[in-house]
């Protein structure tokens, strides 16, 4: 299963539309997406505006691949579970965010094990077509970070 999350503050229809088109064209039905406040109508993927935290964590655990915007919460969640993660930056020019800080995030994480960057439709399609080759970071970050540090990072992200 592929689990996609965009957060709850802003929609990220550009990314969701790309993933939905890919799933529709390839006949892939095991894609679940948390899409936030979006009006997008999916043809192929199961979408939820909001998923409660326990169910969200369950989807993350079940997924073979995680996809999300280039937010630190998304990245930390994937690293905690040692799951492969495809990130796509929200872009200000499309009204997806207030600025382009997610470009810096994707650049910073582009060479990290288990994190893959899709800047556009072609790159997302390529990564999704190769999804069985994508690997996680190889180790659960929570094995080396204290629970207190992980919680402090999550709290900081939630407030900012």
Backbone torsions as a table, in degrees:
resi	resn	phi	psi	omega
1	UNK	NA	145.6	174.9
2	UNK	-108.0	129.6	177.7
3	UNK	-115.6	127.0	-177.6
4	UNK	-115.2	135.2	177.8
5	UNK	-138.7	136.5	-179.8
6	UNK	-118.6	1.5	-176.0
7	UNK	87.7	178.6	-175.4
8	UNK	-112.3	-8.4	-176.9
9	UNK	-79.8	-43.7	-175.2
10	UNK	-132.2	147.1	170.7
11	UNK	-73.2	163.5	174.4
12	UNK	-139.6	61.6	-173.7
13	UNK	-60.6	-33.6	-179.9
14	UNK	-57.1	-47.9	179.8
15	UNK	-68.6	-43.5	-178.6
16	UNK	-62.9	-41.9	178.7
17	UNK	-61.9	-40.7	178.5
18	UNK	-62.3	-47.5	-178.7
19	UNK	-65.6	-41.4	178.4
20	UNK	-63.3	-42.9	178.4
21	UNK	-61.9	-44.7	177.9
22	UNK	-58.6	-49.7	-178.6
23	UNK	-62.0	-41.3	179.3
24	UNK	-63.0	-48.7	-178.0
25	UNK	-67.0	-31.3	-177.2
26	UNK	-95.2	-6.9	-178.3
27	UNK	71.0	29.2	-179.5
28	UNK	-91.3	127.1	-175.7
29	UNK	-114.6	-5.4	-175.7
30	UNK	-97.8	52.8	177.9
31	UNK	-121.3	125.2	177.9
32	UNK	-118.2	134.4	-177.1
33	UNK	-133.5	133.5	169.5
34	UNK	-95.1	113.8	-167.9
35	UNK	-108.3	-2.0	-180.0
36	UNK	67.7	-157.6	-176.8
37	UNK	-78.2	72.7	-175.2
38	UNK	-115.3	150.2	173.5
39	UNK	-102.4	6.0	-177.2
40	UNK	-62.6	136.1	177.7
41	UNK	-108.2	112.1	-176.7
42	UNK	-76.2	146.8	172.8
43	UNK	-101.1	-23.9	-170.5
44	UNK	-134.8	-21.5	-175.6
45	UNK	-109.7	152.6	177.5
46	UNK	-84.4	123.3	-176.8
47	UNK	-117.7	147.2	174.5
48	UNK	-133.7	136.0	175.0
49	UNK	-66.9	-43.6	-176.7
50	UNK	-140.3	142.7	175.9
51	UNK	-128.4	128.6	-178.6
52	UNK	-62.9	153.8	-172.3
53	UNK	-55.2	-38.5	-179.9
54	UNK	-67.7	-43.0	178.4
55	UNK	-68.7	-37.0	177.0
56	UNK	-57.8	-48.7	179.1
57	UNK	-62.8	-36.0	177.9
58	UNK	-64.9	-44.7	176.7
59	UNK	-60.6	-41.7	178.7
60	UNK	-60.7	-43.8	-179.2
61	UNK	-65.3	-38.8	-177.9
62	UNK	-72.7	-26.7	-172.3
63	UNK	-70.8	141.5	170.8
64	UNK	-85.0	-24.5	-179.4
65	UNK	-141.7	136.7	174.8
66	UNK	-109.6	142.9	176.6
67	UNK	-133.4	139.6	178.3
68	UNK	-163.7	174.7	172.1
69	UNK	-69.4	167.8	-174.9
70	UNK	-85.5	51.1	176.7
71	UNK	-93.8	148.8	-177.1
72	UNK	-64.3	-32.2	177.4
73	UNK	-61.9	-41.5	177.6
74	UNK	-62.4	-46.6	-177.6
75	UNK	-65.5	-46.3	179.9
76	UNK	-62.0	-41.9	178.9
77	UNK	-58.5	-44.1	179.3
78	UNK	-67.1	-41.6	179.0
79	UNK	-64.9	-38.0	178.3
80	UNK	-58.9	-34.6	-176.5
81	UNK	-99.9	-0.4	-177.8
82	UNK	55.6	38.9	179.5
83	UNK	-98.9	147.2	172.6
84	UNK	-66.2	141.5	-176.4
85	UNK	-133.0	129.6	170.5
86	UNK	-103.4	125.0	177.2
87	UNK	-115.5	144.8	176.2
88	UNK	-130.0	129.1	-178.1
89	UNK	-76.3	138.1	168.1
90	UNK	-71.1	143.8	-178.3
91	UNK	-120.7	133.8	-178.7
92	UNK	-61.6	-36.7	-176.7
93	UNK	-62.8	-20.6	176.4
94	UNK	-99.0	5.9	-179.0
95	UNK	72.6	21.1	-177.1
96	UNK	-85.3	-16.5	178.6
97	UNK	-161.5	171.3	-178.2
98	UNK	-74.8	-28.6	179.6
99	UNK	-149.7	-176.5	-175.9
100	UNK	-103.7	33.7	-179.8
101	UNK	-61.2	-24.4	-179.3
102	UNK	-70.3	-20.2	173.1
103	UNK	-64.1	-42.4	177.7
104	UNK	-64.5	-38.1	178.8
105	UNK	-63.3	-45.9	-179.8
106	UNK	-64.2	-37.8	178.4
107	UNK	-64.2	-43.1	-178.2
108	UNK	-63.7	-37.7	-174.8
109	UNK	-98.8	-1.2	-173.5
110	UNK	-61.7	-25.2	-179.4
111	UNK	-106.3	11.6	179.8
112	UNK	-85.4	138.8	178.5
113	UNK	-57.7	134.4	175.9
114	UNK	86.8	-5.6	-179.9
115	UNK	-116.7	127.5	-176.8
116	UNK	-122.9	138.5	-176.2
117	UNK	-109.7	129.8	172.1
118	UNK	-115.9	114.6	-179.7
119	UNK	-90.7	-16.5	-177.0
120	UNK	-154.9	-177.8	-177.3
121	UNK	-59.5	-46.4	-177.6
122	UNK	-60.1	-43.7	179.7
123	UNK	-67.7	-37.8	177.8
124	UNK	-65.6	-46.4	178.1
125	UNK	-58.0	-44.4	-179.3
126	UNK	-60.3	-47.5	179.9
127	UNK	-64.9	-41.0	179.2
128	UNK	-66.5	-38.3	177.1
129	UNK	-64.9	-26.8	-179.9
130	UNK	-103.0	18.2	-171.3
131	UNK	-55.1	-32.1	-179.4
132	UNK	-71.8	-15.7	178.8
133	UNK	-90.8	-16.1	-175.4
134	UNK	-75.9	135.8	-178.7
135	UNK	-119.4	157.1	176.6
136	UNK	-76.8	-173.1	-176.9
137	UNK	-68.9	-12.7	178.8
138	UNK	91.6	-13.7	176.6
139	UNK	-153.0	145.5	178.5
140	UNK	-75.2	117.8	-177.5
141	UNK	-59.7	-27.4	-179.6
142	UNK	-68.4	-13.8	176.2
143	UNK	-74.4	-20.9	-178.9
144	UNK	-114.2	-13.3	177.9
145	UNK	-107.7	142.3	179.9
146	UNK	-71.6	152.0	176.1
147	UNK	-57.3	-34.1	179.6
148	UNK	-65.6	-41.8	178.0
149	UNK	-64.3	-45.7	179.3
150	UNK	-60.8	-42.2	179.7
151	UNK	-66.8	-40.4	178.1
152	UNK	-61.7	-41.1	177.4
153	UNK	-64.6	-44.3	178.6
154	UNK	-62.1	-43.7	179.2
155	UNK	-62.6	-42.7	179.1
156	UNK	-62.1	-44.7	-179.7
157	UNK	-63.8	-42.0	-178.9
158	UNK	-62.6	-31.1	-178.0
159	UNK	-85.1	-17.9	-174.9
160	UNK	-115.8	NA	NA
